[in-house]
Structure formats: C-alpha cells, structure tokens
Amino acid sequence: MTIRNTLRDHGQRYRPRMACLKKVEKVVLEMQDPKTGVKSQPQRLVITTIPHAITGKDTQRQIDIHLHSKAKNLGTMLVALGYIYPIQDHKRLVIKPDASLYRFQTPYFWPAQQWPVEDTDYAIYLAKRNIRKKGLLELHEQEQYNRLHKWMNHKWDFIVMQAKEQYRAAKERKKPDRVVFECQERAYWVVHRPPPGTVSGMDYGLDRRIDPNGDEYIQDFLLFSGRLVKYCATYKSHDPFLSRSFPSNPWLTDDATYWTLNMPNVEMPTKMRVERWTFSFGELLSDPRGRNDFRLFLKKEFSGENLAFWEGCEDLKWGAAATMREKAEQIYKTFLARGAPRWINIDGKTMEVTVKGLKHPHRYVLDPAQTHIYMLMKKDSYGRYLKSPVFKDTLKKAICPEEHKFRTRRPSLSPIVLRQQEQELKAKMAASVDITQVMSKLRTLTTKQQPPVLKN
C-alpha cells in the first residue's frame, strides 16, 4: 500500500465492528495453529507453486470439529470479511466444501487494522493491474478505472507513477511470492470494492458522522444519556402513567375531575401545571393558560406585540392555505411595515430577509423574524416573568386537589356468566322434583277426566 491520508474516513467504509472482528481474529488464529489448525501445504497451480494453501473441505471440517458451529456459514463469513481468500474463483466470496484452494490473508490486510479505504489507493491498484494486464481489465474494474481517471485527473500522473513503481518492485520478487501478494491485494479490494451484485461484508448501513469506536462517540453518548436521565427525572412526577394523578386517575376511575381541572383555558390552574411552566419557555407557550398569564405580564411591560406576532406566525404556519397570502400581508401591515400600529423590534438583516420573502409568501416566510422574537422573549421576558408578581400570584392561588378515595366495590359479573348461572339453577330445580308426587298428580287428573260408568 502507498502513502495514506492521516484523516479518518467517517463515511460508510470506515466503521469496523471491532467486537465482532476481534472474535473472528481469535478463530482465525486458532485455525492457523500448526498442531491443531487447518493443514496447509504447497499446491501447484498451473506452473506456479502456491505455498501454505488450504482446501475448503479441510476448512469446514476444522470449524465443525473444534468450534461446533455452522461450518458453512462461518466459513463464508471469514471469506466475506477477507480473513480467507480464494485463489482461483476470487469473485465468489464463499467457502466451497471441495478441493478449492484458499489461503489465510496476511494480518496487514485484516479489517481490524482500520486502514482507510481511499480512492487514491484503489486507483493505484487499478492502474497497476492495467499495466500488468495490458489494458484487459474486467468490466466493472474498467468502469471504476475510467471514473477515477476522470475524477482524479489533476493527480493522475502521480497515480501512474506510483503504479509503475510498485509494478517494478513486484517484478523483482520471486514468482511464488509475487503471485501470493497479487492474490492478497486482489482479495482485499474485492472485499472493500466488491463487483456489482455482490453483497459486501464491510457494509455497515447508513453513513454516520462519527466513528462509533472512538472516544468522541462515547462522550456524545454519555452526554445524551445524562440529558435523558435529567429529562425523565424532571417530568416523572408530571406523567399520570408513572406517578399518581390528583384528585384521581381518569384512566382507572370514572371520575372526570382531572380533565376538568386541566382544561386548556381553566380559570385557576393546578399547582403542578404552574410548576411545569418553569421547566422551559416552550412549556409555557404550549399551555394556553400559561400563554394567557404570560400575555398579561407582557401587557404590563408594554411589549405584548412580541407574543402577538409569534402567535400570528403560528397561525400562518398551521392555518389554511387559501388564506395564507392574506394573513401574511396582515401580519406585515400590523407588525413589520414602517409606522405599523404594533411594530416589533428586529435587526435590519432579518427585516431584509423577511421583506424579500414576502414578495412570494409561503407558510414559513416569517420564520427568521419569528425565531428572532422567540429568542428575545426567551432570554429577556421569560426570566423576568418567573420573578414577577403575576407569576407568583398565580402560583399562590393555584389549586392543590386532594386525592379522591373511592369505596372499593366488587366487579360486576358478565351477562354471559349470569345467563349460565340462571340456566344451571333451572336445571337443579328440575332435577330436585319428587317423582312420586308427580305420578300421584297424574293419576288424579286421569280419574277426573274419565266419564262415569252407567249401571243397567
């Protein structure tokens, strides 16, 4: 391989699954043990002798005997990851249970080495093969060669120079060593640059911005975990499924008092609802009752136009499409135009972007101005609101409902069960009738129905 870029490739081709690869390497080292591993011996291939070659049949037998696992699947995985490579049919990355020849890949090319698979190295490899094959590359290699030549035209002279130098150095080796190195290099690129239609064993899914094996990923994960724990601890007491609801849980009882006390525009909110407004500015604006309280505070500070503008932008964003242009013009005339009755204070750049966008209005045309006003209220007005007499008075008058204690009652039986019990009772009553009494009644009835006998 050649000079490499020290920068890590955080794209799709650099995310080795280190835990899995370490286990695979342990298996490969056991298979290479001179005493208990797979037997390797020189094999003659055409006119060249390949040293330390193994067969697919011996490899599967070794995996089956010593590892007691599915030999075919594990052997194919070793080939797909590049730990074992085929000498003859290099396009098919599978293990064959026959006399097909394979070799163990040198540890330099193992995936756990984390070599960045760069396009420059691949271009040098293709250029070297093009020199050795005298332009007779395979179809997919020729396509990749042409693409890289077009993309790296500015440094193609350097790529060709490196390819010629490596080709000259390879010719100085002995032929068996040269053939083995060519097979090793070709197996490496077949794994990392597979032909079309071949499933790559090094494909790790969608792109990630960071390396999951690095320290940066662990730090971000710990930071996210801390935020999640803090969020759960804050909202646990306000979740009716995780904590007790007062005065009662409407999901478990027939009492609807909980819904009544927490209506959107209730006159006097509960204490837990007011406490939730202190969690964040977004919580305050998402509650209609809290927004009304915040509007009252802004009115006393003569800055109610900020909240009115934010609400107008929300109405434009989520309103009907037919009235979108009309609403945008009305908001501009009320809050943004020169001499507007409720003019808001935004910077010149934001105003310029907003006015330019209003020439072709859409739902999100006022987003820059709305974000500016939102951050202004969050950083300035929200903190003063939490310290104001308006909020303190609301918190003082907030309701603290007491828990409703319901008398425990036995659950009513199903109508099907009641019908079955009624039928069983009738059957018992019919079985308990005295047969002698029934026969006597029958005799009495028959004697009364018979006509009297006339005497001569």
Salt bridges, closest charged atoms under 4 A:
ASP58 OD1 - ARG61 NH1 2.90
ASP89 OD2 - LYS96 NZ 3.44
ASP119 OD1 - ARG193 NH2 2.63
ASP121 OD2 - ARG4 NH1 2.89
GLU138 OE2 - HIS90 NE2 3.53
GLU138 OE1 - LYS91 NZ 3.55
GLU138 OE1 - HIS140 ND1 3.75
GLU141 OE1 - ARG129 NE 3.35
GLU165 OE2 - ARG168 NH2 2.45
GLU172 OE2 - ARG168 NH1 2.98
GLU182 OE2 - ARG132 NE 3.68
GLU185 OE1 - LYS128 NZ 2.95
ASP211 OD2 - ARG8 NH1 3.44
ASP254 OD2 - ARG409 NH2 3.64
ASP255 OD2 - HIS404 ND1 2.67
GLU283 OE1 - ARG276 NE 3.18
ASP287 OD1 - ARG273 NH2 2.75
ASP293 OD1 - ARG289 NH1 3.79
GLU301 OE1 - ARG384 NH1 2.20
GLU311 OE2 - ARG291 NH1 3.50
GLU311 OE2 - ARG295 NH2 2.36
GLU314 OE2 - LYS317 NZ 3.72
ASP315 OD1 - LYS327 NZ 3.35
ASP347 OD1 - HIS372 ND1 3.34
ASP367 OD1 - LYS317 NZ 3.50
ASP380 OD2 - ARG384 NH2 3.00
ASP393 OD2 - LYS397 NZ 3.44
GLU403 OE2 - ARG244 NH2 2.03
GLU422 OE2 - LYS426 NZ 3.85
